[in-house]
């Protein structure tokens, strides 16, 4: 693959993306517009492709995704937190404790470099976990593969769960990001402006996943106030989701996997262990809040915030509830990692 010209590699990626997306869309798989590009990029990356996206493209894609999420937020999100704060706190504590437990067991197994497993199993904030692993004697290459391998697995399992296992809950209508009403120029410009300004604020203020959370917080506030209407054409949303899928998939390079191939089985085992724990948390959350199983599962899935959000937007789930718990999990991961850093510095 590396012997091919860069333009030809981009053409192959585009064609493979269209084929996978068409395949997943034909079977009504939620998140097809993310899963298709991701699968295509993983294949090309492992085959030795040398292409990569500009760093700013991911920032822009996350900001636009945040704007898209913000348009679905309303006052019900505050009602959910007030009404279900205890079950949400229990689910969050279960997810965090499960991640630490799986990381500790993996560390004790001796199958990974010392000081690596715990950072790799932390659910979210992948760039921060990779950096922290390198600062405290772990191998950031292993952490990177564990983090992004989990994202791919979680996206695939979440999409399959939406389509084959959980279906559409009674009373809920499917809502796919590619089937939105026609956006007006004003609402599109408003969403892009919110995305850019919110992404900039989130980055400057150093929020976790700032390019994504900044537009969500800013746009959500404006949307709940009724001050402005946010919307975007389907092609713009598809471009943002495609960039996120390509960026994640192209991280799986052949030379990286060659060094780590012996550890991939135990990485997958830890990933499925985290998914199993999230299923348990989802069952508890659904039982205590009355939320449908699909919403509870997506809310507790240990994937990336942007990836899980895209899958949720393409399903019949309660997106505001999912976003609330996923955001709390992200902040919880950051806080827990800070505590771990302090413990490691004292040891």
Phi and psi in degrees as GROMACS dihedral restraints (atoms count N, CA, C in turn):
[ dihedral_restraints ]
;  ai    aj    ak    al  type     phi  dphi    fc
    3     4     5     6     1   -66.0    20    10
    4     5     6     7     1   -20.1    20    10
    6     7     8     9     1   -76.5    20    10
    7     8     9    10     1   -16.1    20    10
    9    10    11    12     1   -77.4    20    10
   10    11    12    13     1   152.9    20    10
   12    13    14    15     1   -68.5    20    10
   13    14    15    16     1   155.6    20    10
   15    16    17    18     1   -59.0    20    10
   16    17    18    19     1   -46.6    20    10
   18    19    20    21     1   -58.7    20    10
   19    20    21    22     1   -38.0    20    10
   21    22    23    24     1   -67.6    20    10
   22    23    24    25     1   -38.1    20    10
   24    25    26    27     1   -63.5    20    10
   25    26    27    28     1   -40.3    20    10
   27    28    29    30     1   -64.1    20    10
   28    29    30    31     1   -37.8    20    10
   30    31    32    33     1   -64.4    20    10
   31    32    33    34     1   -43.4    20    10
   33    34    35    36     1   -62.6    20    10
   34    35    36    37     1   -40.9    20    10
   36    37    38    39     1   -63.3    20    10
   37    38    39    40     1   -42.4    20    10
   39    40    41    42     1   -64.7    20    10
   40    41    42    43     1   -44.0    20    10
   42    43    44    45     1   -64.7    20    10
   43    44    45    46     1   -46.3    20    10
   45    46    47    48     1   -61.9    20    10
   46    47    48    49     1   -37.8    20    10
   48    49    50    51     1   -63.3    20    10
   49    50    51    52     1   -45.3    20    10
   51    52    53    54     1   -62.3    20    10
   52    53    54    55     1   -41.1    20    10
   54    55    56    57     1   -65.5    20    10
   55    56    57    58     1   -48.3    20    10
   57    58    59    60     1   -65.5    20    10
   58    59    60    61     1   -42.4    20    10
   60    61    62    63     1   -63.9    20    10
   61    62    63    64     1   -41.6    20    10
   63    64    65    66     1   -63.1    20    10
   64    65    66    67     1   -40.5    20    10
   66    67    68    69     1   -62.7    20    10
   67    68    69    70     1   -48.9    20    10
   69    70    71    72     1   -68.9    20    10
   70    71    72    73     1   -35.1    20    10
   72    73    74    75     1   -68.0    20    10
   73    74    75    76     1   -35.2    20    10
   75    76    77    78     1   -64.9    20    10
   76    77    78    79     1   -26.0    20    10
   78    79    80    81     1  -102.2    20    10
   79    80    81    82     1    14.2    20    10
   81    82    83    84     1    57.3    20    10
   82    83    84    85     1    42.0    20    10
   84    85    86    87     1   -82.0    20    10
   85    86    87    88     1   118.8    20    10
   87    88    89    90     1   -59.8    20    10
   88    89    90    91     1   144.2    20    10
   90    91    92    93     1    76.9    20    10
   91    92    93    94     1    16.7    20    10
   93    94    95    96     1   -59.3    20    10
   94    95    96    97     1   -34.6    20    10
   96    97    98    99     1   -73.0    20    10
   97    98    99   100     1   -15.1    20    10
   99   100   101   102     1   -98.6    20    10
  100   101   102   103     1   -43.6    20    10
  102   103   104   105     1   -67.4    20    10
  103   104   105   106     1   -37.1    20    10
  105   106   107   108     1   -60.9    20    10
  106   107   108   109     1   -55.6    20    10
  108   109   110   111     1   -60.0    20    10
  109   110   111   112     1   -35.5    20    10
  111   112   113   114     1   -66.3    20    10
  112   113   114   115     1   -45.0    20    10
  114   115   116   117     1   -63.5    20    10
  115   116   117   118     1   -42.7    20    10
  117   118   119   120     1   -61.8    20    10
  118   119   120   121     1   -43.2    20    10
  120   121   122   123     1   -68.6    20    10
  121   122   123   124     1   -37.5    20    10
  123   124   125   126     1   -61.1    20    10
  124   125   126   127     1   -45.1    20    10
  126   127   128   129     1   -62.1    20    10
  127   128   129   130     1   -46.9    20    10
  129   130   131   132     1   -67.7    20    10
  130   131   132   133     1   -37.8    20    10
  132   133   134   135     1   -63.8    20    10
  133   134   135   136     1   -45.1    20    10
  135   136   137   138     1   -67.4    20    10
  136   137   138   139     1   -30.1    20    10
  138   139   140   141     1   -79.3    20    10
  139   140   141   142     1     1.6    20    10
  141   142   143   144     1    98.9    20    10
  142   143   144   145     1    17.9    20    10
  144   145   146   147     1   -60.7    20    10
  145   146   147   148     1   144.8    20    10
  147   148   149   150     1  -107.7    20    10
  148   149   150   151     1     5.8    20    10
  150   151   152   153     1   -81.3    20    10
  151   152   153   154     1   152.5    20    10
  153   154   155   156     1  -152.8    20    10
  154   155   156   157     1   154.0    20    10
  156   157   158   159     1   -87.4    20    10
  157   158   159   160     1   150.2    20    10
  159   160   161   162     1   -58.2    20    10
  160   161   162   163     1   144.6    20    10
  162   163   164   165     1   -59.8    20    10
  163   164   165   166     1   -35.3    20    10
  165   166   167   168     1   -68.6    20    10
  166   167   168   169     1   -21.1    20    10
  168   169   170   171     1   -66.0    20    10
  169   170   171   172     1   -38.8    20    10
  171   172   173   174     1   -67.0    20    10
  172   173   174   175     1   -39.8    20    10
  174   175   176   177     1   -58.0    20    10
  175   176   177   178     1   -46.9    20    10
  177   178   179   180     1   -65.2    20    10
  178   179   180   181     1   -41.3    20    10
  180   181   182   183     1   -64.4    20    10
  181   182   183   184     1   -41.7    20    10
  183   184   185   186     1   -65.8    20    10
  184   185   186   187     1   -39.7    20    10
  186   187   188   189     1   -64.0    20    10
  187   188   189   190     1   -43.7    20    10
  189   190   191   192     1   -64.6    20    10
  190   191   192   193     1   -39.1    20    10
  192   193   194   195     1   -61.9    20    10
  193   194   195   196     1   -40.4    20    10
  195   196   197   198     1   -60.8    20    10
  196   197   198   199     1   -39.5    20    10
  198   199   200   201     1   -64.7    20    10
  199   200   201   202     1   -39.5    20    10
  201   202   203   204     1   -64.3    20    10
  202   203   204   205     1   -41.0    20    10
  204   205   206   207     1   -65.4    20    10
  205   206   207   208     1   -40.2    20    10
  207   208   209   210     1   -59.8    20    10
  208   209   210   211     1   -31.5    20    10
  210   211   212   213     1   -68.1    20    10
  211   212   213   214     1   -17.4    20    10
  213   214   215   216     1   -96.0    20    10
  214   215   216   217     1    -0.6    20    10
  216   217   218   219     1   -88.0    20    10
  217   218   219   220     1   139.1    20    10
  219   220   221   222     1  -145.8    20    10
  220   221   222   223     1  -171.9    20    10
  222   223   224   225     1   -64.3    20    10
  223   224   225   226     1   -14.9    20    10
  225   226   227   228     1   -64.1    20    10
  226   227   228   229     1   -23.7    20    10
  228   229   230   231     1   -66.3    20    10
  229   230   231   232     1   -36.5    20    10
  231   232   233   234     1   -70.2    20    10
  232   233   234   235     1   -36.1    20    10
  234   235   236   237     1   -64.7    20    10
  235   236   237   238     1   -40.1    20    10
  237   238   239   240     1   -62.4    20    10
  238   239   240   241     1   -44.3    20    10
  240   241   242   243     1   -64.0    20    10
  241   242   243   244     1   -43.8    20    10
  243   244   245   246     1   -66.4    20    10
  244   245   246   247     1   -36.7    20    10
  246   247   248   249     1   -83.0    20    10
  247   248   249   250     1   -35.2    20    10
  249   250   251   252     1  -119.3    20    10
  250   251   252   253     1    29.3    20    10
  252   253   254   255     1   -61.9    20    10
  253   254   255   256     1   -38.1    20    10
  255   256   257   258     1   -70.0    20    10
  256   257   258   259     1   -48.8    20    10
  258   259   260   261     1   -59.9    20    10
  259   260   261   262     1   -37.4    20    10
  261   262   263   264     1   -65.5    20    10
  262   263   264   265     1   -40.0    20    10
  264   265   266   267     1   -65.6    20    10
  265   266   267   268     1   -39.5    20    10
  267   268   269   270     1   -64.2    20    10
  268   269   270   271     1   -44.2    20    10
  270   271   272   273     1   -63.2    20    10
  271   272   273   274     1   -41.3    20    10
  273   274   275   276     1   -63.4    20    10
  274   275   276   277     1   -45.2    20    10
  276   277   278   279     1   -63.1    20    10
  277   278   279   280     1   -38.7    20    10
  279   280   281   282     1   -64.4    20    10
  280   281   282   283     1   -43.0    20    10
  282   283   284   285     1   -62.9    20    10
  283   284   285   286     1   -46.1    20    10
  285   286   287   288     1   -67.4    20    10
  286   287   288   289     1   -43.8    20    10
  288   289   290   291     1   -64.3    20    10
  289   290   291   292     1   -38.4    20    10
  291   292   293   294     1   -63.6    20    10
  292   293   294   295     1   -39.9    20    10
  294   295   296   297     1   -63.9    20    10
  295   296   297   298     1   -43.0    20    10
  297   298   299   300     1   -64.6    20    10
  298   299   300   301     1   -41.4    20    10
  300   301   302   303     1   -62.8    20    10
  301   302   303   304     1   -47.6    20    10
  303   304   305   306     1   -62.6    20    10
  304   305   306   307     1   -41.1    20    10
  306   307   308   309     1   -64.0    20    10
  307   308   309   310     1   -40.4    20    10
  309   310   311   312     1   -65.2    20    10
  310   311   312   313     1   -44.4    20    10
  312   313   314   315     1   -62.9    20    10
  313   314   315   316     1   -39.9    20    10
  315   316   317   318     1   -67.4    20    10
  316   317   318   319     1   -38.2    20    10
  318   319   320   321     1   -63.9    20    10
  319   320   321   322     1   -41.5    20    10
  321   322   323   324     1   -68.0    20    10
  322   323   324   325     1   -25.6    20    10
  324   325   326   327     1   -69.7    20    10
  325   326   327   328     1   -23.0    20    10
  327   328   329   330     1    75.1    20    10
  328   329   330   331     1    13.4    20    10
  330   331   332   333     1   -85.3    20    10
  331   332   333   334     1   -10.9    20    10
  333   334   335   336     1  -125.7    20    10
  334   335   336   337     1   159.2    20    10
  336   337   338   339     1   -54.9    20    10
  337   338   339   340     1   148.1    20    10
  339   340   341   342     1   -59.3    20    10
  340   341   342   343     1   137.3    20    10
  342   343   344   345     1    78.4    20    10
  343   344   345   346     1    16.0    20    10
  345   346   347   348     1  -107.7    20    10
  346   347   348   349     1   -41.3    20    10
  348   349   350   351     1   -59.5    20    10
  349   350   351   352     1   -44.1    20    10
  351   352   353   354     1   -63.0    20    10
  352   353   354   355     1   -40.6    20    10
  354   355   356   357     1   -67.2    20    10
  355   356   357   358     1   -32.4    20    10
  357   358   359   360     1   -73.6    20    10
  358   359   360   361     1   -25.0    20    10
  360   361   362   363     1   -96.6    20    10
  361   362   363   364     1    -5.2    20    10
  363   364   365   366     1   -65.1    20    10
  364   365   366   367     1   128.8    20    10
  366   367   368   369     1   -83.0    20    10
  367   368   369   370     1    82.7    20    10
  369   370   371   372     1   124.7    20    10
  370   371   372   373     1   175.1    20    10
  372   373   374   375     1    54.4    20    10
  373   374   375   376     1    49.0    20    10
  375   376   377   378     1   -55.2    20    10
  376   377   378   379     1   -47.5    20    10
  378   379   380   381     1   -57.9    20    10
  379   380   381   382     1   -40.1    20    10
  381   382   383   384     1   -67.0    20    10
  382   383   384   385     1   -40.2    20    10
  384   385   386   387     1   -65.8    20    10
  385   386   387   388     1   -37.9    20    10
  387   388   389   390     1   -64.3    20    10
  388   389   390   391     1   -43.3    20    10
  390   391   392   393     1   -66.5    20    10
  391   392   393   394     1   -42.3    20    10
  393   394   395   396     1   -66.1    20    10
  394   395   396   397     1   -36.6    20    10
  396   397   398   399     1   -61.1    20    10
  397   398   399   400     1   -43.1    20    10
  399   400   401   402     1   -65.5    20    10
  400   401   402   403     1   -31.8    20    10
  402   403   404   405     1   -75.6    20    10
  403   404   405   406     1   -21.1    20    10
  405   406   407   408     1  -121.6    20    10
  406   407   408   409     1    35.7    20    10
  408   409   410   411     1    84.1    20    10
  409   410   411   412     1     1.0    20    10
  411   412   413   414     1   -85.1    20    10
  412   413   414   415     1   174.7    20    10
  414   415   416   417     1  -101.0    20    10
  415   416   417   418     1   107.2    20    10
  417   418   419   420     1   -62.8    20    10
  418   419   420   421     1   -23.5    20    10
  420   421   422   423     1   -64.6    20    10
  421   422   423   424     1   -43.8    20    10
  423   424   425   426     1   -66.0    20    10
  424   425   426   427     1   -41.4    20    10
  426   427   428   429     1   -62.4    20    10
  427   428   429   430     1   -41.4    20    10
  429   430   431   432     1   -61.1    20    10
  430   431   432   433     1   -46.7    20    10
  432   433   434   435     1   -64.1    20    10
  433   434   435   436     1   -42.7    20    10
  435   436   437   438     1   -61.8    20    10
  436   437   438   439     1   -43.5    20    10
  438   439   440   441     1   -66.0    20    10
  439   440   441   442     1   -48.3    20    10
  441   442   443   444     1   -81.5    20    10
  442   443   444   445     1   -25.7    20    10
  444   445   446   447     1   -64.8    20    10
  445   446   447   448     1   -40.1    20    10
  447   448   449   450     1   -65.0    20    10
  448   449   450   451     1   -38.8    20    10
  450   451   452   453     1   -59.4    20    10
  451   452   453   454     1   -46.4    20    10
  453   454   455   456     1   -62.9    20    10
  454   455   456   457     1   -46.8    20    10
  456   457   458   459     1   -62.0    20    10
  457   458   459   460     1   -44.1    20    10
  459   460   461   462     1   -65.2    20    10
  460   461   462   463     1   -41.0    20    10
  462   463   464   465     1   -62.7    20    10
  463   464   465   466     1   -44.9    20    10
  465   466   467   468     1   -62.6    20    10
  466   467   468   469     1   -48.8    20    10
  468   469   470   471     1   -65.7    20    10
  469   470   471   472     1   -38.7    20    10
  471   472   473   474     1   -64.8    20    10
  472   473   474   475     1   -40.9    20    10
  474   475   476   477     1   -65.4    20    10
  475   476   477   478     1   -43.3    20    10
  477   478   479   480     1   -65.1    20    10
  478   479   480   481     1   -39.2    20    10
  480   481   482   483     1   -63.3    20    10
  481   482   483   484     1   -42.5    20    10
  483   484   485   486     1   -59.4    20    10
  484   485   486   487     1   -42.3    20    10
  486   487   488   489     1   -84.7    20    10
  487   488   489   490     1   -48.2    20    10
  489   490   491   492     1   -98.7    20    10
  490   491   492   493     1   -32.9    20    10
  492   493   494   495     1   -98.2    20    10
  493   494   495   496     1   -49.5    20    10
  495   496   497   498     1   -97.2    20    10
  496   497   498   499     1   -29.8    20    10
  498   499   500   501     1    66.7    20    10
  499   500   501   502     1  -162.1    20    10
  501   502   503   504     1   -98.5    20    10
  502   503   504   505     1   117.5    20    10
  504   505   506   507     1   -60.3    20    10
  505   506   507   508     1   147.8    20    10
  507   508   509   510     1   -57.1    20    10
  508   509   510   511     1   137.3    20    10
  510   511   512   513     1    86.9    20    10
  511   512   513   514     1    -4.4    20    10
  513   514   515   516     1  -111.1    20    10
  514   515   516   517     1   136.2    20    10
  516   517   518   519     1   -99.9    20    10
  517   518   519   520     1   137.3    20    10
  519   520   521   522     1   -58.6    20    10
  520   521   522   523     1   144.1    20    10
  522   523   524   525     1  -137.9    20    10
  523   524   525   526     1   104.0    20    10
  525   526   527   528     1  -101.0    20    10
  526   527   528   529     1   147.5    20    10
  528   529   530   531     1   -66.4    20    10
  529   530   531   532     1   -17.9    20    10
  531   532   533   534     1   -94.0    20    10
  532   533   534   535     1     5.2    20    10
  534   535   536   537     1  -126.0    20    10
  535   536   537   538     1    45.0    20    10
  537   538   539   540     1   -90.4    20    10
  538   539   540   541     1   156.4    20    10
  540   541   542   543     1   -60.9    20    10
  541   542   543   544     1   157.6    20    10
  543   544   545   546     1   -61.0    20    10
  544   545   546   547     1   126.7    20    10
  546   547   548   549     1   -82.2    20    10
  547   548   549   550     1   143.5    20    10
  549   550   551   552     1   -85.6    20    10
  550   551   552   553     1   157.1    20    10
  552   553   554   555     1   -56.5    20    10
  553   554   555   556     1   -38.2    20    10
  555   556   557   558     1   -66.3    20    10
  556   557   558   559     1   -46.8    20    10
  558   559   560   561     1   -67.0    20    10
  559   560   561   562     1   -33.3    20    10
  561   562   563   564     1   -67.6    20    10
  562   563   564   565     1   -46.5    20    10
  564   565   566   567     1   -62.0    20    10
  565   566   567   568     1   -37.4    20    10
  567   568   569   570     1   -64.2    20    10
  568   569   570   571     1   -43.6    20    10
  570   571   572   573     1   -65.2    20    10
  571   572   573   574     1   -43.6    20    10
  573   574   575   576     1   -63.5    20    10
  574   575   576   577     1   -41.1    20    10
  576   577   578   579     1   -63.6    20    10
  577   578   579   580     1   -43.6    20    10
  579   580   581   582     1   -63.5    20    10
  580   581   582   583     1   -40.4    20    10
  582   583   584   585     1   -62.6    20    10
  583   584   585   586     1   -46.3    20    10
  585   586   587   588     1   -68.9    20    10
  586   587   588   589     1   -46.6    20    10
  588   589   590   591     1   -67.6    20    10
  589   590   591   592     1   -44.5    20    10
  591   592   593   594     1   -65.4    20    10
  592   593   594   595     1   -40.5    20    10
  594   595   596   597     1   -62.6    20    10
  595   596   597   598     1   -39.8    20    10
  597   598   599   600     1   -65.6    20    10
  598   599   600   601     1   -45.3    20    10
  600   601   602   603     1   -62.8    20    10
  601   602   603   604     1   -43.5    20    10
  603   604   605   606     1   -62.2    20    10
  604   605   606   607     1   -35.9    20    10
  606   607   608   609     1   -72.9    20    10
  607   608   609   610     1   -45.4    20    10
  609   610   611   612     1   -64.1    20    10
  610   611   612   613     1   -40.1    20    10
  612   613   614   615     1   -80.8    20    10
  613   614   615   616     1    -3.6    20    10
  615   616   617   618     1    58.3    20    10
  616   617   618   619     1    42.3    20    10
  618   619   620   621     1   -69.3    20    10
  619   620   621   622     1   148.7    20    10
  621   622   623   624     1   -59.4    20    10
  622   623   624   625     1   132.1    20    10
  624   625   626   627     1    50.5    20    10
  625   626   627   628     1    45.9    20    10
  627   628   629   630     1   -52.3    20    10
  628   629   630   631     1   -44.4    20    10
  630   631   632   633     1   -61.1    20    10
  631   632   633   634     1   -23.6    20    10
  633   634   635   636     1   -93.6    20    10
  634   635   636   637     1   -46.7    20    10
  636   637   638   639     1   -73.1    20    10
  637   638   639   640     1   -32.0    20    10
  639   640   641   642     1   -57.6    20    10
  640   641   642   643     1   -54.2    20    10
  642   643   644   645     1   -62.8    20    10
  643   644   645   646     1   -33.4    20    10
  645   646   647   648     1   -64.0    20    10
  646   647   648   649     1   -46.6    20    10
  648   649   650   651     1   -67.5    20    10
  649   650   651   652     1   -46.1    20    10
  651   652   653   654     1   -67.8    20    10
  652   653   654   655     1   -50.8    20    10
  654   655   656   657     1   -65.9    20    10
  655   656   657   658     1   -38.0    20    10
  657   658   659   660     1   -62.7    20    10
  658   659   660   661     1   -40.6    20    10
  660   661   662   663     1   -63.4    20    10
  661   662   663   664     1   -45.7    20    10
  663   664   665   666     1   -65.5    20    10
  664   665   666   667     1   -39.5    20    10
  666   667   668   669     1   -67.4    20    10
  667   668   669   670     1   -41.5    20    10
  669   670   671   672     1   -68.5    20    10
  670   671   672   673     1   -29.4    20    10
  672   673   674   675     1   -78.3    20    10
  673   674   675   676     1   -14.8    20    10
  675   676   677   678     1    75.0    20    10
  676   677   678   679     1    12.4    20    10
  678   679   680   681     1   -71.6    20    10
  679   680   681   682     1   -31.4    20    10
  681   682   683   684     1  -150.0    20    10
  682   683   684   685     1   148.4    20    10
  684   685   686   687     1   -99.1    20    10
  685   686   687   688     1   131.2    20    10
  687   688   689   690     1  -111.0    20    10
  688   689   690   691     1   135.1    20    10
  690   691   692   693     1  -163.8    20    10
  691   692   693   694     1   167.8    20    10
  693   694   695   696     1  -154.5    20    10
  694   695   696   697     1   149.5    20    10
  696   697   698   699     1   -67.5    20    10
  697   698   699   700     1   153.5    20    10
  699   700   701   702     1   -61.0    20    10
  700   701   702   703     1   -33.7    20    10
  702   703   704   705     1   -67.0    20    10
  703   704   705   706     1   -34.6    20    10
  705   706   707   708     1   -69.2    20    10
  706   707   708   709     1   -39.3    20    10
  708   709   710   711     1   -64.8    20    10
  709   710   711   712     1   -42.2    20    10
  711   712   713   714     1   -62.5    20    10
  712   713   714   715     1   -39.8    20    10
  714   715   716   717     1   -62.2    20    10
  715   716   717   718     1   -44.2    20    10
  717   718   719   720     1   -61.9    20    10
  718   719   720   721     1   -46.0    20    10
  720   721   722   723     1   -66.3    20    10
  721   722   723   724     1   -35.3    20    10
  723   724   725   726     1   -64.8    20    10
  724   725   726   727     1   -41.8    20    10
  726   727   728   729     1   -62.0    20    10
  727   728   729   730     1   -41.9    20    10
  729   730   731   732     1   -63.0    20    10
  730   731   732   733     1   -43.5    20    10
  732   733   734   735     1   -64.3    20    10
  733   734   735   736     1   -43.6    20    10
  735   736   737   738     1   -63.8    20    10
  736   737   738   739     1   -43.7    20    10
  738   739   740   741     1   -61.9    20    10
  739   740   741   742     1   -42.7    20    10
  741   742   743   744     1   -67.2    20    10
  742   743   744   745     1   -46.5    20    10
  744   745   746   747     1   -67.1    20    10
  745   746   747   748     1   -39.0    20    10
  747   748   749   750     1   -71.6    20    10
  748   749   750   751     1    -9.3    20    10
  750   751   752   753     1   -71.3    20    10
  751   752   753   754     1   -17.1    20    10
  753   754   755   756     1   -86.7    20    10
  754   755   756   757     1    81.7    20    10
  756   757   758   759     1   -87.8    20    10
  757   758   759   760     1   150.0    20    10
  759   760   761   762     1   -61.4    20    10
  760   761   762   763     1   -45.2    20    10
  762   763   764   765     1   -64.1    20    10
  763   764   765   766     1   -32.1    20    10
  765   766   767   768     1   -71.0    20    10
  766   767   768   769     1   -46.2    20    10
  768   769   770   771     1   -68.0    20    10
  769   770   771   772     1   -29.0    20    10
  771   772   773   774     1   -62.6    20    10
  772   773   774   775     1   -40.6    20    10
  774   775   776   777     1   -72.2    20    10
  775   776   777   778     1   -25.0    20    10
  777   778   779   780     1  -111.2    20    10
  778   779   780   781     1     3.6    20    10
  780   781   782   783     1   -58.2    20    10
  781   782   783   784     1   -34.5    20    10
  783   784   785   786     1   -66.5    20    10
  784   785   786   787     1   -22.8    20    10
  786   787   788   789     1   -97.8    20    10
  787   788   789   790     1    -6.6    20    10
  789   790   791   792     1   -58.9    20    10
  790   791   792   793     1   -42.8    20    10
  792   793   794   795     1   -57.8    20    10
  793   794   795   796     1   -43.1    20    10
  795   796   797   798     1   -72.1    20    10
  796   797   798   799     1   -30.0    20    10
  798   799   800   801     1   -64.8    20    10
  799   800   801   802     1   -43.6    20    10
  801   802   803   804     1   -64.0    20    10
  802   803   804   805     1   -38.8    20    10
  804   805   806   807     1   -61.7    20    10
  805   806   807   808     1   -43.1    20    10
  807   808   809   810     1   -66.1    20    10
  808   809   810   811     1   -36.8    20    10
  810   811   812   813     1   -63.7    20    10
  811   812   813   814     1   -46.4    20    10
  813   814   815   816     1   -67.9    20    10
  814   815   816   817     1   -29.2    20    10
  816   817   818   819     1   -63.7    20    10
  817   818   819   820     1   -42.5    20    10
  819   820   821   822     1   -65.3    20    10
  820   821   822   823     1   -39.9    20    10
  822   823   824   825     1   -63.6    20    10
  823   824   825   826     1   -40.8    20    10
  825   826   827   828     1   -62.0    20    10
  826   827   828   829     1   -41.2    20    10
  828   829   830   831     1   -65.2    20    10
  829   830   831   832     1   -36.5    20    10
  831   832   833   834     1   -68.0    20    10
  832   833   834   835     1   -33.6    20    10
  834   835   836   837     1   -63.8    20    10
  835   836   837   838     1   -42.1    20    10
  837   838   839   840     1   -62.1    20    10
  838   839   840   841     1   -42.2    20    10
  840   841   842   843     1   -63.6    20    10
  841   842   843   844     1   -39.0    20    10
  843   844   845   846     1   -64.2    20    10
  844   845   846   847     1   -41.8    20    10
  846   847   848   849     1   -60.6    20    10
  847   848   849   850     1   -45.9    20    10
  849   850   851   852     1   -63.0    20    10
  850   851   852   853     1   -43.7    20    10
  852   853   854   855     1   -64.2    20    10
  853   854   855   856     1   -41.8    20    10
  855   856   857   858     1   -65.5    20    10
  856   857   858   859     1   -40.3    20    10
  858   859   860   861     1   -67.3    20    10
  859   860   861   862     1   -36.6    20    10
  861   862   863   864     1   -86.3    20    10
  862   863   864   865     1   -26.8    20    10
  864   865   866   867     1  -106.5    20    10
  865   866   867   868     1   -18.9    20    10
  867   868   869   870     1    80.8    20    10
  868   869   870   871     1     6.0    20    10
  870   871   872   873     1   -69.3    20    10
  871   872   873   874     1   151.9    20    10
  873   874   875   876     1   -67.4    20    10
  874   875   876   877     1   153.7    20    10
  876   877   878   879     1   -58.0    20    10
  877   878   879   880     1   -35.0    20    10
  879   880   881   882     1   -62.1    20    10
  880   881   882   883     1   -47.4    20    10
  882   883   884   885     1   -61.9    20    10
  883   884   885   886     1   -44.7    20    10
  885   886   887   888     1   -63.4    20    10
  886   887   888   889     1   -40.2    20    10
  888   889   890   891     1   -66.7    20    10
  889   890   891   892     1   -46.4    20    10
  891   892   893   894     1   -65.7    20    10
  892   893   894   895     1   -33.4    20    10
  894   895   896   897     1   -67.1    20    10
  895   896   897   898     1   -28.0    20    10
  897   898   899   900     1  -106.4    20    10
  898   899   900   901     1     1.2    20    10
  900   901   902   903     1   -64.3    20    10
  901   902   903   904     1   134.3    20    10
  903   904   905   906     1   -86.5    20    10
  904   905   906   907     1    43.6    20    10
  906   907   908   909     1  -100.9    20    10
  907   908   909   910     1  -173.8    20    10
  909   910   911   912     1   -70.4    20    10
  910   911   912   913     1   146.3    20    10
  912   913   914   915     1   -59.4    20    10
  913   914   915   916     1   -42.8    20    10
  915   916   917   918     1   -67.7    20    10
  916   917   918   919     1   -40.5    20    10
  918   919   920   921     1   -67.6    20    10
  919   920   921   922     1   -46.3    20    10
  921   922   923   924     1   -63.9    20    10
  922   923   924   925     1   -36.3    20    10
  924   925   926   927     1   -62.6    20    10
  925   926   927   928     1   -42.4    20    10
  927   928   929   930     1   -62.0    20    10
  928   929   930   931     1   -44.7    20    10
  930   931   932   933     1   -62.6    20    10
  931   932   933   934     1   -41.9    20    10
  933   934   935   936     1   -63.3    20    10
  934   935   936   937     1   -39.8    20    10
  936   937   938   939     1   -63.8    20    10
  937   938   939   940     1   -26.3    20    10
  939   940   941   942     1   -94.9    20    10
  940   941   942   943     1    13.5    20    10
  942   943   944   945     1  -123.2    20    10
  943   944   945   946     1  -173.3    20    10
  945   946   947   948     1   -98.4    20    10
  946   947   948   949     1    19.5    20    10
  948   949   950   951     1   -81.8    20    10
  949   950   951   952     1   170.6    20    10
  951   952   953   954     1   -84.6    20    10
  952   953   954   955     1    92.1    20    10
  954   955   956   957     1   -61.0    20    10
  955   956   957   958     1   -46.1    20    10
  957   958   959   960     1   -57.8    20    10
  958   959   960   961     1   -41.2    20    10
  960   961   962   963     1   -65.0    20    10
  961   962   963   964     1   -44.6    20    10
  963   964   965   966     1   -60.1    20    10
  964   965   966   967     1   -46.5    20    10
  966   967   968   969     1   -62.5    20    10
  967   968   969   970     1   -39.7    20    10
  969   970   971   972     1   -60.1    20    10
  970   971   972   973     1   -50.3    20    10
  972   973   974   975     1   -71.0    20    10
  973   974   975   976     1   -37.3    20    10
  975   976   977   978     1   -65.0    20    10
  976   977   978   979     1   -38.6    20    10
  978   979   980   981     1   -67.2    20    10
  979   980   981   982     1   -41.6    20    10
  981   982   983   984     1   -61.4    20    10
  982   983   984   985     1   -38.6    20    10
  984   985   986   987     1   -64.1    20    10
  985   986   987   988     1   -39.4    20    10
  987   988   989   990     1   -62.5    20    10
  988   989   990   991     1   -47.2    20    10
  990   991   992   993     1   -64.4    20    10
  991   992   993   994     1   -37.8    20    10
  993   994   995   996     1   -62.5    20    10
  994   995   996   997     1   -39.0    20    10
  996   997   998   999     1   -63.4    20    10
  997   998   999  1000     1   -43.8    20    10
  999  1000  1001  1002     1   -62.4    20    10
 1000  1001  1002  1003     1   -47.0    20    10
 1002  1003  1004  1005     1   -63.7    20    10
 1003  1004  1005  1006     1   -41.9    20    10
 1005  1006  1007  1008     1   -65.1    20    10
 1006  1007  1008  1009     1   -38.8    20    10
 1008  1009  1010  1011     1   -65.8    20    10
 1009  1010  1011  1012     1   -35.3    20    10
 1011  1012  1013  1014     1   -63.9    20    10
 1012  1013  1014  1015     1   -42.0    20    10
 1014  1015  1016  1017     1   -62.8    20    10
 1015  1016  1017  1018     1   -40.4    20    10
 1017  1018  1019  1020     1   -63.6    20    10
 1018  1019  1020  1021     1   -39.9    20    10
 1020  1021  1022  1023     1   -60.0    20    10
 1021  1022  1023  1024     1   -44.1    20    10
 1023  1024  1025  1026     1   -64.7    20    10
 1024  1025  1026  1027     1   -38.6    20    10
 1026  1027  1028  1029     1   -65.5    20    10
 1027  1028  1029  1030     1   -43.3    20    10
 1029  1030  1031  1032     1   -66.8    20    10
 1030  1031  1032  1033     1   -34.1    20    10
 1032  1033  1034  1035     1   -70.1    20    10
 1033  1034  1035  1036     1   -28.4    20    10
 1035  1036  1037  1038     1   -80.8    20    10
 1036  1037  1038  1039     1   -23.1    20    10
